[in-house]
Amino acid sequence: MKKILIIDDDRLFLKFITEYVTDNYPALELITCENSLQGLPLISADLDLLLLDLELPDMDGRKLLEYAKAKGVSKSCIIILSGRDADYLHKLFPMGECLAVLNKHEARQKAVLDMVFTALQQKASASQHG
């Protein structure tokens, strides 16, 4: 199983993504948290993917990103999610700061997330059979 942690206070998004991953990616273990304080103790170097909402009430995505990197999570395993447009996000998080910054409400951006989930699913299947 590949382990994914999502910290996002948007309940509808969490419900959608949980159902979508459960239905389409059986080799992925999905853990969701609705706030940063709940998610902090779950951030660890053994995560295969960490999705962080930029706008959280307790601790924003930028602080969580720094915390995760300090805990040993590779920046190539971290995606920042937001309702803001991609240009704004790219200014906040320059190339190489994390794997990607995505507007979670744009269909094209959701396709990127789908590609990441597919790649993790394939890695999980390969490690089971290899």
N, CA and C atoms as a LAMMPS dump frame, in Angstrom:
ITEM: TIMESTEP
0
ITEM: NUMBER OF ATOMS
390
ITEM: BOX BOUNDS ff ff ff
-5.0000000000000000e+02 5.0000000000000000e+02
-5.0000000000000000e+02 5.0000000000000000e+02
-5.0000000000000000e+02 5.0000000000000000e+02
ITEM: ATOMS id mol type element x y z
1 1 1 N 0.831 -1.196 0
2 1 2 C 0 0 0
3 1 3 C 0.873 1.257 0
4 2 1 N 0.475 2.206 -0.77
5 2 2 C 1.128 3.512 -0.774
6 2 3 C 0.291 4.435 0.112
7 3 1 N 0.957 5.176 0.983
8 3 2 C 0.285 5.963 2.009
9 3 3 C 0.196 7.443 1.614
10 4 1 N -1.039 7.96 1.613
11 4 2 C -1.306 9.352 1.259
12 4 3 C -1.991 10.035 2.436
13 5 1 N -1.492 11.22 2.798
14 5 2 C -2.131 12.031 3.826
15 5 3 C -2.609 13.325 3.183
16 6 1 N -3.878 13.665 3.424
17 6 2 C -4.438 14.922 2.936
18 6 3 C -4.892 15.739 4.142
19 7 1 N -4.4 16.979 4.226
20 7 2 C -4.834 17.901 5.275
21 7 3 C -5.539 19.057 4.575
22 8 1 N -6.859 19.121 4.768
23 8 2 C -7.67 20.11 4.064
24 8 3 C -8.947 20.331 4.858
25 9 1 N -9.341 21.583 5.069
26 9 2 C -10.546 21.854 5.85
27 9 3 C -11.822 21.9 5.009
28 10 1 N -11.72 21.594 3.732
29 10 2 C -12.874 21.556 2.829
30 10 3 C -13.487 20.151 2.877
31 11 1 N -14.553 20.011 3.669
32 11 2 C -15.17 18.694 3.88
33 11 3 C -15.687 18.059 2.589
34 12 1 N -16.282 18.867 1.722
35 12 2 C -16.799 18.319 0.463
36 12 3 C -15.671 17.792 -0.41
37 13 1 N -14.557 18.506 -0.456
38 13 2 C -13.408 18.043 -1.229
39 13 3 C -12.866 16.739 -0.644
40 14 1 N -12.738 16.678 0.681
41 14 2 C -12.245 15.452 1.319
42 14 3 C -13.165 14.268 1.042
43 15 1 N -14.472 14.503 1.094
44 15 2 C -15.436 13.428 0.814
45 15 3 C -15.276 12.96 -0.638
46 16 1 N -15.204 13.91 -1.565
47 16 2 C -15.038 13.575 -2.977
48 16 3 C -13.74 12.79 -3.208
49 17 1 N -12.639 13.287 -2.697
50 17 2 C -11.343 12.666 -2.972
51 17 3 C -11.25 11.29 -2.31
52 18 1 N -11.827 11.144 -1.116
53 18 2 C -11.818 9.843 -0.427
54 18 3 C -12.587 8.81 -1.24
55 19 1 N -13.779 9.17 -1.689
56 19 2 C -14.584 8.233 -2.491
57 19 3 C -13.886 7.92 -3.81
58 20 1 N -13.307 8.935 -4.436
59 20 2 C -12.65 8.758 -5.725
60 20 3 C -11.436 7.827 -5.613
61 21 1 N -10.596 8.064 -4.622
62 21 2 C -9.398 7.229 -4.445
63 21 3 C -9.799 5.809 -4.047
64 22 1 N -10.751 5.677 -3.134
65 22 2 C -11.21 4.352 -2.701
66 22 3 C -11.761 3.535 -3.873
67 23 1 N -12.541 4.185 -4.726
68 23 2 C -13.155 3.492 -5.862
69 23 3 C -12.162 3.173 -6.987
70 24 1 N -11.166 4.028 -7.183
71 24 2 C -10.301 3.897 -8.358
72 24 3 C -8.871 3.441 -8.096
73 25 1 N -8.426 3.539 -6.854
74 25 2 C -7.024 3.224 -6.544
75 25 3 C -6.936 2.355 -5.286
76 26 1 N -7.263 1.07 -5.412
77 26 2 C -7.316 0.19 -4.235
78 26 3 C -5.97 -0.021 -3.542
79 27 1 N -4.864 0.246 -4.201
80 27 2 C -3.548 0.042 -3.58
81 27 3 C -3.067 1.271 -2.806
82 28 1 N -3.917 2.304 -2.732
83 28 2 C -3.537 3.522 -2.027
84 28 3 C -4.289 3.614 -0.701
85 29 1 N -3.54 3.849 0.356
86 29 2 C -4.138 4.061 1.673
87 29 3 C -4.258 5.563 1.884
88 30 1 N -5.484 6.031 2.071
89 30 2 C -5.742 7.461 2.177
90 30 3 C -6.13 7.821 3.606
91 31 1 N -5.416 8.782 4.167
92 31 2 C -5.726 9.311 5.491
93 31 3 C -6.056 10.787 5.3
94 32 1 N -7.186 11.238 5.863
95 32 2 C -7.56 12.646 5.712
96 32 3 C -7.722 13.297 7.075
97 33 1 N -7.388 14.575 7.124
98 33 2 C -7.551 15.379 8.328
99 33 3 C -8.186 16.698 7.928
100 34 1 N -9.103 17.185 8.765
101 34 2 C -9.785 18.437 8.466
102 34 3 C -9.084 19.662 9.024
103 35 1 N -8.028 19.455 9.817
104 35 2 C -7.286 20.61 10.306
105 35 3 C -5.819 20.252 10.518
106 36 1 N -5.009 21.282 10.538
107 36 2 C -3.563 21.069 10.602
108 36 3 C -3.121 20.451 11.924
109 37 1 N -3.768 20.817 13.024
110 37 2 C -3.356 20.278 14.322
111 37 3 C -3.624 18.773 14.415
112 38 1 N -4.693 18.326 13.776
113 38 2 C -5.009 16.898 13.719
114 38 3 C -3.991 16.183 12.823
115 39 1 N -3.565 16.855 11.763
116 39 2 C -2.666 16.234 10.8
117 39 3 C -1.193 16.229 11.183
118 40 1 N -0.768 17.192 12.006
119 40 2 C 0.652 17.305 12.36
120 40 3 C 1.294 16.002 12.828
121 41 1 N 0.676 15.291 13.799
122 41 2 C 1.332 14.06 14.274
123 41 3 C 1.387 12.943 13.224
124 42 1 N 0.611 13.075 12.146
125 42 2 C 0.585 12.045 11.107
126 42 3 C 1.62 12.296 10.003
127 43 1 N 2.246 13.456 10.025
128 43 2 C 3.255 13.783 9.017
129 43 3 C 4.559 13.079 9.389
130 44 1 N 4.995 12.195 8.496
131 44 2 C 6.234 11.449 8.746
132 44 3 C 6.901 11.085 7.421
133 45 1 N 8.152 10.714 7.501
134 45 2 C 8.958 10.427 6.306
135 45 3 C 8.448 9.218 5.526
136 46 1 N 7.58 8.391 6.122
137 46 2 C 7.099 7.2 5.408
138 46 3 C 5.906 7.484 4.496
139 47 1 N 5.486 8.743 4.392
140 47 2 C 4.383 9.087 3.487
141 47 3 C 4.852 9.019 2.035
142 48 1 N 4.013 8.478 1.184
143 48 2 C 4.317 8.448 -0.248
144 48 3 C 3.816 9.708 -0.945
145 49 1 N 2.806 10.36 -0.336
146 49 2 C 2.271 11.597 -0.894
147 49 3 C 1.603 12.373 0.234
148 50 1 N 1.858 13.691 0.251
149 50 2 C 1.256 14.581 1.231
150 50 3 C 0.599 15.724 0.477
151 51 1 N -0.716 15.876 0.659
152 51 2 C -1.458 16.969 0.037
153 51 3 C -1.861 17.947 1.126
154 52 1 N -1.451 19.207 0.963
155 52 2 C -1.695 20.226 1.972
156 52 3 C -2.521 21.366 1.401
157 53 1 N -3.579 21.72 2.111
158 53 2 C -4.366 22.888 1.738
159 53 3 C -3.563 24.129 2.129
160 54 1 N -3.503 25.107 1.25
161 54 2 C -2.767 26.33 1.547
162 54 3 C -3.468 27.143 2.63
163 55 1 N -4.78 27.251 2.534
164 55 2 C -5.542 28.087 3.463
165 55 3 C -6.18 27.243 4.555
166 56 1 N -5.482 27.102 5.661
167 56 2 C -6.004 26.396 6.825
168 56 3 C -6.035 27.36 8.009
169 57 1 N -7.027 27.235 8.899
170 57 2 C -7.146 28.182 9.998
171 57 3 C -5.994 28.138 11.02
172 58 1 N -5.554 26.974 11.43
173 58 2 C -4.563 26.875 12.505
174 58 3 C -3.136 27.135 12.035
175 59 1 N -2.76 26.455 10.977
176 59 2 C -1.401 26.526 10.45
177 59 3 C -1.533 26.403 8.937
178 60 1 N -1.069 27.373 8.191
179 60 2 C -1.285 27.333 6.745
180 60 3 C -0.359 26.324 6.051
181 61 1 N -0.642 26.103 4.784
182 61 2 C 0.102 25.116 3.999
183 61 3 C 1.587 25.393 3.907
184 62 1 N 1.977 26.654 3.925
185 62 2 C 3.409 26.99 3.859
186 62 3 C 4.142 26.492 5.103
187 63 1 N 3.545 26.717 6.272
188 63 2 C 4.16 26.259 7.523
189 63 3 C 4.165 24.727 7.58
190 64 1 N 3.063 24.121 7.134
191 64 2 C 2.999 22.651 7.113
192 64 3 C 4.045 22.068 6.166
193 65 1 N 4.263 22.736 5.027
194 65 2 C 5.279 22.287 4.075
195 65 3 C 6.655 22.283 4.737
196 66 1 N 6.998 23.354 5.421
197 66 2 C 8.298 23.44 6.109
198 66 3 C 8.407 22.373 7.196
199 67 1 N 7.324 22.169 7.95
200 67 2 C 7.309 21.151 8.99
201 67 3 C 7.529 19.763 8.389
202 68 1 N 6.822 19.476 7.309
203 68 2 C 6.929 18.163 6.662
204 68 3 C 8.349 17.912 6.157
205 69 1 N 8.961 18.918 5.537
206 69 2 C 10.333 18.756 5.047
207 69 3 C 11.288 18.523 6.219
208 70 1 N 11.048 19.215 7.344
209 70 2 C 11.88 19.016 8.54
210 70 3 C 11.709 17.607 9.116
211 71 1 N 10.529 17.018 8.91
212 71 2 C 10.256 15.649 9.397
213 71 3 C 10.772 14.573 8.435
214 72 1 N 11.357 15.006 7.32
215 72 2 C 11.94 14.045 6.389
216 72 3 C 11.085 13.686 5.195
217 73 1 N 9.961 14.372 5.015
218 73 2 C 9.122 14.118 3.835
219 73 3 C 9.804 14.799 2.643
220 74 1 N 10.04 14.036 1.594
221 74 2 C 10.672 14.589 0.397
222 74 3 C 9.758 15.624 -0.242
223 75 1 N 10.347 16.772 -0.658
224 75 2 C 9.515 17.806 -1.291
225 75 3 C 8.904 17.304 -2.593
226 76 1 N 9.466 16.246 -3.174
227 76 2 C 8.891 15.674 -4.395
228 76 3 C 7.667 14.8 -4.099
229 77 1 N 7.291 14.712 -2.824
230 77 2 C 6.096 13.953 -2.418
231 77 3 C 5.024 14.864 -1.838
232 78 1 N 5.184 16.192 -2.013
233 78 2 C 4.25 17.144 -1.4
234 78 3 C 3.564 17.976 -2.479
235 79 1 N 2.238 18.036 -2.391
236 79 2 C 1.434 18.859 -3.297
237 79 3 C 0.646 19.858 -2.454
238 80 1 N 0.687 21.123 -2.862
239 80 2 C -0.087 22.173 -2.203
240 80 3 C -1.391 22.36 -2.982
241 81 1 N -2.512 22.346 -2.256
242 81 2 C -3.832 22.532 -2.853
243 81 3 C -4.397 23.888 -2.444
244 82 1 N -5.161 24.485 -3.331
245 82 2 C -5.775 25.764 -3.008
246 82 3 C -6.934 26.026 -3.954
247 83 1 N -7.772 26.972 -3.578
248 83 2 C -8.826 27.434 -4.467
249 83 3 C -8.353 28.61 -5.315
250 84 1 N -7.126 29.069 -5.054
251 84 2 C -6.577 30.218 -5.796
252 84 3 C -6.061 29.786 -7.159
253 85 1 N -5.865 30.756 -8.038
254 85 2 C -5.412 30.408 -9.386
255 85 3 C -3.941 29.986 -9.399
256 86 1 N -3.603 29.233 -10.401
257 86 2 C -2.281 28.619 -10.504
258 86 3 C -1.154 29.657 -10.53
259 87 1 N -1.356 30.788 -11.2
260 87 2 C -0.305 31.811 -11.267
261 87 3 C 0.065 32.312 -9.873
262 88 1 N -0.936 32.579 -9.059
263 88 2 C -0.706 33.028 -7.686
264 88 3 C 0.086 31.962 -6.917
265 89 1 N -0.33 30.71 -7.063
266 89 2 C 0.318 29.609 -6.343
267 89 3 C 1.773 29.432 -6.764
268 90 1 N 2.047 29.59 -8.055
269 90 2 C 3.419 29.431 -8.547
270 90 3 C 4.336 30.542 -8.039
271 91 1 N 3.775 31.721 -7.774
272 91 2 C 4.582 32.797 -7.186
273 91 3 C 4.916 32.485 -5.733
274 92 1 N 3.964 31.914 -4.999
275 92 2 C 4.186 31.558 -3.6
276 92 3 C 5.153 30.386 -3.447
277 93 1 N 5.047 29.439 -4.361
278 93 2 C 5.852 28.216 -4.303
279 93 3 C 6.606 28.052 -5.619
280 94 1 N 7.811 28.592 -5.705
281 94 2 C 8.591 28.474 -6.95
282 94 3 C 8.88 27.013 -7.29
283 95 1 N 9.192 26.774 -8.552
284 95 2 C 9.521 25.431 -9.044
285 95 3 C 10.574 24.793 -8.137
286 96 1 N 10.353 23.557 -7.762
287 96 2 C 11.309 22.833 -6.93
288 96 3 C 11.016 22.911 -5.442
289 97 1 N 10.093 23.789 -5.055
290 97 2 C 9.721 23.94 -3.639
291 97 3 C 8.915 22.72 -3.155
292 98 1 N 8.129 22.145 -4.079
293 98 2 C 7.333 20.963 -3.803
294 98 3 C 7.028 20.305 -5.15
295 99 1 N 6.35 19.159 -5.126
296 99 2 C 6.047 18.461 -6.375
297 99 3 C 5.154 19.298 -7.284
298 100 1 N 4.09 19.892 -6.708
299 100 2 C 3.149 20.669 -7.515
300 100 3 C 2.311 21.565 -6.626
301 101 1 N 1.76 22.598 -7.242
302 101 2 C 0.742 23.435 -6.612
303 101 3 C -0.48 23.367 -7.524
304 102 1 N -1.622 23.028 -6.948
305 102 2 C -2.809 22.789 -7.763
306 102 3 C -4.022 23.534 -7.248
307 103 1 N -4.806 24.068 -8.17
308 103 2 C -6.114 24.595 -7.836
309 103 3 C -7.057 23.393 -7.814
310 104 1 N -7.588 23.077 -6.642
311 104 2 C -8.37 21.844 -6.492
312 104 3 C -9.742 21.894 -7.151
313 105 1 N -10.127 23.062 -7.682
314 105 2 C -11.442 23.176 -8.308
315 105 3 C -11.389 23.195 -9.833
316 106 1 N -10.208 23.223 -10.412
317 106 2 C -10.075 23.238 -11.871
318 106 3 C -9.919 21.816 -12.398
319 107 1 N -10.677 21.48 -13.407
320 107 2 C -10.66 20.123 -13.964
321 107 3 C -9.266 19.728 -14.453
322 108 1 N -8.565 20.637 -15.131
323 108 2 C -7.223 20.316 -15.645
324 108 3 C -6.256 20.011 -14.496
325 109 1 N -6.43 20.715 -13.383
326 109 2 C -5.562 20.502 -12.227
327 109 3 C -5.87 19.146 -11.574
328 110 1 N -7.156 18.776 -11.564
329 110 2 C -7.539 17.468 -11.014
330 110 3 C -6.944 16.345 -11.859
331 111 1 N -6.773 16.585 -13.145
332 111 2 C -6.157 15.583 -14.017
333 111 3 C -4.706 15.331 -13.606
334 112 1 N -4.019 16.358 -13.155
335 112 2 C -2.642 16.202 -12.668
336 112 3 C -2.633 15.305 -11.429
337 113 1 N -3.574 15.556 -10.53
338 113 2 C -3.695 14.734 -9.331
339 113 3 C -3.954 13.283 -9.7
340 114 1 N -4.788 13.081 -10.696
341 114 2 C -5.089 11.747 -11.187
342 114 3 C -3.821 11.045 -11.694
343 115 1 N -2.977 11.781 -12.402
344 115 2 C -1.718 11.197 -12.903
345 115 3 C -0.823 10.765 -11.742
346 116 1 N -0.784 11.565 -10.682
347 116 2 C 0.027 11.225 -9.512
348 116 3 C -0.518 9.973 -8.84
349 117 1 N -1.846 9.908 -8.663
350 117 2 C -2.465 8.721 -8.062
351 117 3 C -2.209 7.477 -8.907
352 118 1 N -2.3 7.616 -10.22
353 118 2 C -2.057 6.485 -11.123
354 118 3 C -0.615 5.993 -10.981
355 119 1 N 0.328 6.905 -10.918
356 119 2 C 1.736 6.521 -10.772
357 119 3 C 1.963 5.785 -9.446
358 120 1 N 1.36 6.272 -8.371
359 120 2 C 1.494 5.592 -7.071
360 120 3 C 0.86 4.213 -7.097
361 121 1 N -0.298 4.116 -7.734
362 121 2 C -0.99 2.825 -7.865
363 121 3 C -0.095 1.829 -8.612
364 122 1 N 0.532 2.286 -9.692
365 122 2 C 1.412 1.414 -10.478
366 122 3 C 2.63 0.981 -9.666
367 123 1 N 3.204 1.897 -8.894
368 123 2 C 4.35 1.554 -8.027
369 123 3 C 3.942 0.516 -6.978
370 124 1 N 2.757 0.697 -6.407
371 124 2 C 2.274 -0.248 -5.404
372 124 3 C 2.072 -1.631 -6.011
373 125 1 N 1.501 -1.674 -7.204
374 125 2 C 1.282 -2.955 -7.888
375 125 3 C 2.602 -3.619 -8.239
376 126 1 N 3.556 -2.819 -8.719
377 126 2 C 4.87 -3.366 -9.083
378 126 3 C 5.59 -3.942 -7.871
379 127 1 N 5.485 -3.274 -6.725
380 127 2 C 6.186 -3.779 -5.542
381 127 3 C 5.508 -5.023 -4.972
382 128 1 N 4.217 -5.2 -5.236
383 128 2 C 3.511 -6.409 -4.799
384 128 3 C 3.904 -7.608 -5.655
385 129 1 N 4.14 -7.344 -6.955
386 129 2 C 4.421 -8.432 -7.886
387 129 3 C 5.906 -8.632 -8.133
388 130 1 N 6.726 -7.753 -7.621
389 130 2 C 8.143 -7.839 -7.934
390 130 3 C 8.926 -8.201 -6.771
